[in-house]
Amino acid sequence: MVFLITAVVLILLAAVAFFIIQNRGKAMAAAKVDVNYTNENGTFLARGKLDDFVIQKNDRFAFLVRDGVIVACKDNQKHQDFVFYTEVEK
């Protein structure tokens, strides 16, 4: 009888651990950015992960955003790579 109760408890613990791991993966997958926005200034596309994504304006300009801060830009007609901003010391 004790063996049966122990086996049931272990199976329940394994099931709970499995569901916690599954839900954790879904929460991480939900942290993606995929937004299209159009106004009088143009069309904006934002794609990537929540902590690292790119905003494109009219298929010409691209802005790299990391941790909520624009850290680089690129003019698609002139550059292949992003030009990173540098901090100005006061």
N, C-alpha and C positions, 0 to 999 in steps of 0.2 A: 504494500500500500504506500509506504514512504517513497519507494522507487517511482511509482506512478505519479505521485504529487510532485516530486523533484523533476521528473521529465516534463510534466505539463508546465511548471514554472520556467524551466529553461527554454522551452519552445516559445512561451509567451515573451520572455525577455529577448529572444532572438528576433521575434516578429516586431516588437517595439523598436529595437535597434535598427532593423531593416527599414521601417517606415520613417524613422527620424533621418536616416541617411538619404532616403529617397526625397523627402521634403526639403532637405537642405540643398540638394542638387537643383530642384525646381526654383528655389529662391535665388540661387546664384545665376541661373539661366534667365531669370526675369530681369536682371540688372542690365538690360541692353537698351540702347537708344536707337530708334528708327522713326524719325519725325520728318514730315514734309510740311512746309509752310510757305504760302504765297501772299504777298501784299504788294503795295505800289512800288516798293523798293526792289522787288525781285523775288526769285524763288530760292528758298533755303532748304537744304537737306542736311540732317544730322544723323550720322550713323556711327555705331561702334558700341563700346561698353560704357557703362555709366561713369567710370573713372577715367576713361581714355577714349574720346570720340572726335570725329572730324565734322565740322560744319562747312558745307559748300554753298557758295552764293553764285547763282546763275552759271554754273559750270565753269566759272573763271577763277574765282578766289576760293581758297580753302584755309580754314583756321583749325589748328590742332588744340584741343582742350584736354588738359590733364588736371584732375582733382578740382574741377570747376574754374580753372584759370586758363585763359588763352595764352599758350606758350610759344606758338609759332604760326607763321602764315606762309602762303604760297600763291603766286600768280601763275596759274596753269599755262598761260601763254608764254611766260618767260622762264620758269623754273621747273625742274623735275622734282626737286627736294624742298622740304620745308626750310624756311629761314627762321631760326629761333631767336626770340627776343632776349636781350641781355638786360640785367638790372643796372640802373644808373645809380652810382654811389653819390651821396650828397656830401 
